[in-house]
């Protein structure tokens, strides 16, 4: 698929060292976007080098914890200096920590909310500031989850579910506040094979089988199954689409 208006634009992807984030960075690079990868993992440097080598686009990186707003602003500034001011954002940095709700401690609860909700906000804020100041257009795509609207079973992950529901409402709120300059949408994936989920599918195959049983598409998704939607939301092809969450889950939430 080709979205010609993406050629030469600048994107930042948080959580871009691996998994869904890296795959979505590849989707954008395949259209000719320069891409900045932000991640707390030092591997993000190698990921950026690989992206540039495989797709022949400028790539930059910064090691950053998205829960620290000052560092996030600095990371956006350094990526901006290297490859230009980003006008596309994908926030894929996220974590899940399972546990029975009645025993979850303050630190665990806070970490999940901090990374998934606050980190998403700080990243989107740092992205938006220069564009709003310069009166420019841009598109932010927040990676939420189907867990923001349904409760996954059998695992217990209340903090994750609540954080992703909040991300959907954050996307709506920012979309209204920053229109008409910036569009803000979310993508809510279903079960996707990534580093996050592979630990479960490999160590607990019967658990993965239970998940797959509930997916009408009959399989877990691949990160590539999100490419079409991310490109559509990044591109001017969706110029009148804002404040929405697009669910990409193989039909899981349709039942
Ligand atoms: P992953 O663990 O493979 O990748 C997440 C990336 O985020 C990692 O590179 C990690 O280092 C980075 N990260 C985590 N905390 C960070 C922090 N504080 N600062 C900076 N970077 C940080 O997971 P994934 O499956 O690729 O998930 C990507 C996003 O997609 C997450 O937001 C996740 O909640 C969401 N999601 C995943 C699935 C799934 O089934 N895999 C489904 C729905 C939504």
Boltz pocket constraint, residues with backbone or C-beta under 6 A from the ligand:
constraints:
  - pocket:
      binder: B
      contacts: [[A, 14], [A, 15], [A, 16], [A, 17], [A, 18], [A, 19], [A, 20], [A, 21], [A, 38], [A, 39], [A, 40], [A, 41], [A, 64], [A, 65], [A, 66], [A, 67], [A, 91], [A, 92], [A, 93], [A, 94], [A, 95], [A, 115], [A, 119], [A, 143], [A, 144], [A, 145], [A, 146], [A, 188], [A, 189], [A, 190], [A, 191], [A, 192], [A, 193], [A, 194], [A, 195], [A, 196], [A, 197]]
      max_distance: 6.0
